[in-house]
Amino acid sequence: MSDKGEVDLTGAKQNTGVWLVKVPKYLSHQWAKATGRGEVGKLRICKYVTKLNVSFTLNEELTTIDTIGEKPSMVQAPREHPFTLQTVGGQTLAVFTENSSDKIALEGLVVQRAECRPAVSENYMRLKKLQMEELSKPLRFSQQLDKAVTTNYKPVANHAYNLNYEKRKKEEGKRARADKHQVLDMLFSAFEKHQYYNIKDLVDITKQPVTYLKEILRDIGIYNVKGTHKNTWELKPEYRHYQSEEKSD
């Protein structure tokens, strides 16, 4: 079963063996140019006593490459492609196909792996040269514009993140600093209820600027940098006075 329903296993019942062949990218492009089910080339298999020689010859009509380089008429794909045979290596590989109705079918098990390589020739060397020139071209380059570009996105004067940051900064700046003794009373009252607070909660309780509040907390409190209550403030031992139920905890 697959996520698209049952799989047609007729190929497995027929014990059909298939070859898994790796081909150069340009060769697959040339095959795609064949009209209909036209012939793309010829495959030769010569069996000797000790080894197997396999080669593929590309049809001459498909040798012209028109997608690489500035002068495509001068580039010809190599025709001869000998195979380098490889073992399956103890793996179980299979080939599946999918039709227009999303039906999955097993075509057969892979019995031979191979790599289709072009024979070294003048056409092949010219093709490799053009491929290397294409790869060496910079992906980005500077260009002088004659007029303003109006099709792209216009620059934003200020991004939403910066606007939110400025808004928070203004709100914090509006908080007037209260008398230190008044802030201490609010802090001691809060710490009588709970032993640990993070700075955000203390700012909400006292309504004081963060910088000013931290100055006062350094005089009376301890900042925990590790442990269970990491990143929280608590009173120094000489200032602690908690409610009885929390003290027993």
N, C-alpha and C positions, 0 to 999 in steps of 0.2 A: 504493500500500500504506500501511496505518497500523499502529499497534501492536495493533489489534484485527482485523487481517485485511484482506481486499480491500474496496475502497470501491465502492459501486454508483454508476456514472457515467451512469445512464440520463438524468438531468436535463441533463447536459452534451450528450449526443447529441441531445436534443430542443431544445437551444438555449433553455431556459426562462429568461426574465428575471424577476428578483424585485426588490422594493423593500426597502431597508433603512431602517426608520423608527424614530426615537427618540421614545418616548412618556413622559409624566409618570408618576411612580411611583404616584400615587393611581389613575391610569387603569388601569394593569395590575392593581392590586388589585381594582378594580371588575369587570374582565373575568373574573378568577378566580372571582368569585361567581356567574357565569352557570352554571345547572345544565346538565349534559350538554353538548350541542353547541348550546345556545340562542344566539339572536342577541344580540350585544352592541351593535350599532349599525349605522349605514348610512354608506357611503363614497360621496361625490359627486366625480366627476371631470368638470370642465367644460373643454373644449378650445377656446381662442380662436385667433385668427390668430397672435398673437405669444407667447402664454404659456399656461400650464396652471394652472387653479385647482382645488385639491383640498381637501376638508374632510371631517371625520368628525363624526357626530352620535351621541352616546351614548344608548342606550335609556333611557327615563324610569325603568324599573324598577330600573336600576342606579345611579341618581344619589344615593341615600341613603348617606352615609358613616357607618359605625358604629364606626370604630376610632380616631377622632381627637377630642380635646376631651372635656369633661365633659358636654356636651349634644349628643350625636350627632344627635338628631332635628332640630335646627335647622341642620344642615350639609348642603348639597346640592352635589354635584359639578357643575361646568359641563358643559353638554351639547355646545355647539359647540366644535370644535377645528379651526381652519384649519391647513393644512400649509405649512411653509416649505421649498421645494424647494432641493436642493443638488446640485452635480455630483459625479460619482464621483471626479473629479480625477486621471484617468490611472491609478488603482489597479485592480487585479484582485481583486475581493472575491467570495466565494462563500458560500452558505448550505448547511450540512450538518445532517442529522437523525440521531438515534440511536434505534433501536427497542428493545423489551424484550429482544431477543436480542443486544444490543450490536452490531448491524449498522449501519455508517455508510453513509449515502447522500447523494449530492450532489443538492440540490433545484434549484439553478440559480445563475447568475451575477448579481451585483447590477448592475442597469442604472440605478437611480435611488436617491439618498439623500434623506431628508426628515426634518423635525422636526415632530412633532404638538404644537402649542401651544394651550392653552385661550384662548378669546376672553375679553377682560376684561369681567366682569359682576359683579353684586352677590354671586352665589354664589361666584365665584372669589375675590373680595376677602375674603369671610368665611372661606373655606378657608385662604387664605394667612395670615390673622391667627391662626387657631388653630394652624397649623403653626409659626409663629414663636413662639407662646406655649409650645408643646411643646418647641421647641429651646432656649428661654431658661430652662427649668426646670433647677435644679442637679442634677447627677448624684449628688452626695453631700450628705447633710444629717444633722444631729445629731438624735437621738431619745432621750428619756428612757425607760428600761426599768423596768417594774414588778417584774420578777423576773430572776434570773440566767439567762443563756442557756446551755443545756446541749447544744444540738445542734451547735455549732461545735467546732473544735479547741481543746483546753485549752492555756493558755500553758505554755511549757517553762521550767523553772527555769534551765537552763543548756544552751546549744546545744553540739553536738558539736565545733564549731570551737574554742569557748572552752575546752572540756575538754582538747582536744589541746594547746592553747597552754599551759594551766596545767601539764600533764604535762611538756612540754618544759622549761618554766621551772623546775620542781622538780628535774628531772634535772640541769640545768645548775648549779643552786644547790648540789647535792650534791657537785659536783666541788671538791675541796679544792685550794687554791692551793699548788703545790709551790714549793720554793726557786727563786729567779730563776736562779741558776747552773745548777741542774738542768734547768730549762726551756731555757736557752740551749744546754746540751749536746745536748738532744734536737733543737732547731732546727738547730744546725750539722750534726749528724749527718744530718738529713733533707736539708738543702740540699747536702750532699756527693753525694747520689744524684741529685737533680734540681734544676734552677735555678729553676723556677717552681712555686708552690703557691697554691691558693685557700685562703681562711680555713677552710673546712669541713674540708679535708684536714688542715690543721695542727692543728685542734681534735681530730680523731680520733687524730692521732699523739701529741699531748702530753697529751690528756685534761684540758685546762685550760679555765677559763671564757673566753668570747670576749673580754670586756672586758679581762681581765688579760693575755691572750695578745697583744692588739693593742697594749697599752702596751709590752710587751717588743719587739714587732716594729718599732715606730716608732724604737727605738734602733738596731737593727741592719739593718733592711730598708727597701725601697722598694716602695711600692704603685703598680702600673701602672694608670693610669686610661684609657689608650688604646693603640692598636696591636694587634699580633697576640696579645699576652699580657695583654689587658685584664682587670681585676679579679683580678689575681694578685699575690703577693708574691715578691720576690727580695732577696737580700742586697745590702747596699751594697758598692761595689767593694773597700773595704778589708777586708771580711770574707769575700770569695769564695774558696772553695777547693773546686773540683769534681773529680770523678773524671776521669781522663785521657781516656777515650773521649768523655765529654760535653763536655770542654773543647775537644777537637778539632772537635766539631760546631760 
